[in-house]
Amino acid sequence: MTDMTKSPEKPLALITGASRGIGAATALALAATHHVIITARSEKDLAAIEGRIHGAGGTATIAPFDLADGDAIDRLAAAVGARWGQLDVLVLNAAMLGTLTPLPHITPAEWDKVMALNVTANWRLIRAFDPWLRQSPAADLVAITSSLGSRPRAYWGGYAASKAALESMIATYGLETAAISAIRTHVVDPGATRTAMRARAFPGENPAGVKPPEDVVPLIMAALATPRRASA
């Protein structure tokens, strides 16, 4: 993990799965106004995104680790809390597809792996960063979902179930925090997007016919820009 420093006047955002795709595009956009903490497994890829952010005049901290490591999530949250005392934006983007196969054919090991990243890791992130989101005067949590979370499709059962669970979890957290904190929750469905995950799911598809990750960023920014309710 790089040195955790930032300009004090900037709000703080943390983006998971930020080494490529939608996560990287979101980090690059948010870095125009926030100090960003970017996480993924590949330190090399994160460093490349960090370099692009710095080249554009922004600031970033990289945190390379596997989100399946719940203790590492707790350590990161403790470090963020000790250095900044609050978190203003949390973007839950990291996910895995798993094998596209009938439900009875999914191995227990793969089912557990998909749920560990797509559901449990996001719960661990919410659990760990909740105290610091509550310290922000205007916190936002954004979760990236899929239409499969509400419209299941044959052979996509593991991934679809994980996204349905994610959406329910985010809605629950939003209901629990709405009246007692400044935290807002958002679920964003990017639709078909030119990512490595989609290329694995649709290997015969022409990627030129699918929108790039950068086209998803306005959806996320629109959620963050939604006017807040006036205080009672």
C-alpha positions, 0 to 999 in steps of 0.5 A: 500500500502506498503512503496514505496522504491527500490534500486536506481540502479533497473528499475521499473516495474508495473504489474496488476493482479499480485496476481496469474496466468500470472501476478504473474509469470511475477512479479516473473520473472521481480523481478530478475532485477526490483523493481516490484509494484504488484497490485490486489484486494487481499492484502493477495495474493499480500503479498504472492507473495511479500514474494516469491519475497523477498525470492528470493532476489528481492524487491517489493511493493504491491498496493491492490485495485480494478482497476475499481476505476479510482481515485485509479489508479491516486493516485498510479501514483502520488505516483510512480511519486513522489517517482521514477519519472519514470516507466520503464515497465507497464504490463497490465495483469488484466482482467475478462472473464464475462459470456459466452453467446449469445451477446443479453443475456449479461446484461448491468451491466455485459457488463459494468463491463467487459469493465470497467476492460478490457478496461477502466481501462487499458486506465486509467493506460495508461493515468495516467502513460504516464508521467512517462513512458516518463521519462524512457530512455527505457520504455515498455508497455506490454498488455496481449491479447487473440486470440479472439481479432482478431478471435471472437468465438460464446458466447465469445462476451463481452470478445472478444470485450474487447480484440479487443478494448485493442489491438486497444488502445495499437496500437494507443498509440504505434503510438502516442508515437513511434517518440516522446518518448522511449516508446515501446508497445507490445501485447502478446497473451499467448495462452491456459494457466492454469489460474483460468479464463480458468478453469471457461471457460472450467470447464471440461478440464484437467488442466494438459494438459494446459501449466502453467503461467510460460511458458508465461513469456518467451514470455513477456521477449522476447518482452522486449528484442527486440532490440531497434531502433537506435536513429536518 
